[in-house]
């Protein structure tokens, strides 16, 4: 059993109509599952959202998290998520998502830098309040120190149909 203490600060600010700023910081104890011991974590999340007009919305989020124990840094992750959405009408929208990640793993796990890049194009249509339809494409690429370029390892075309049953 571990006794964890975590502290958190969260703020949302709208300086102008259509612009949202968010900040979240947390720090404290977290479990290092590779060594099954308590470690220290720091997480910072900042988000900027901009409602360009009635149809278009742009947002970018940056997350940084560091985990370390008394001896060394276990990992330091930096992640960003960029989204551009177009609302066709009240029932349907398109969204383009671009995500990137850089991991710097501590000596305890490995000493490589790994870079990931994911993109997704999604179309959503709400048939009625209980039925949703999704159609999309996503891919994933990665880069290690051994590679000089991004290597695509996954491509997916997907469809999802969601219906809520009423009893």
C-alpha positions, 0 to 999 in steps of 0.5 A, a space after each residue: 500500500 502506498 500513501 500518495 499526496 497530490 496537489 493540483 491547481 486549475 484555472 480557466 480564463 477567457 480574455 476575449 470572446 472566442 478565446 479560452 485559456 486553460 492551465 492545470 498543474 499537479 505535483 506530488 507522489 505517483 507509483 513507479 510501477 517498474 520498481 514498485 516504489 513511490 516517486 515524485 511526479 510533476 504535470 503541467 497542461 496548458 490549452 488555448 482554444 479559439 472559436 474562429 467563427 460560428 463553424 470553425 474552432 482551433 485548439 492546441 494543448 501541451 502536456 509535460 509530465 516528469 516522473 523521478 525517484 530519489 536516484 534518477 529521472 524515470 521519464 519526461 514526456 512532452 505531448 501536444 494535441 492540435 485540433 481544427 474542427 468545422 461544424 457543418 450544422 447542429 448534427 455534423 462536424 469534421 475534425 482534424 487532429 494532429 498529435 505529437 509526443 517526445 519521450 525522454 526515458 530515464 536511465 532506469 528504463 532506456 536512454 532513447 528519445 522516441 518521437 511519435 506523430 499521429 493524425 486523424 480525420 473524423 466525420 461525425 453525424 448525429 442521426 437523432 439524440 440517441 444515434 451517432 455515426 462516425 467515419 474516419 482515418 488515422 495514422 501513426 508514425 514514429 522516429 527513434 535515434 536509429 531512424 532519420 525520418 518518421 516511419 509510418 507503422 499504422 493506418 486505419 480507416 474506421 466507422 462507428 455506429 452508436 445507439 442508446 437503447 431505451 427501456 
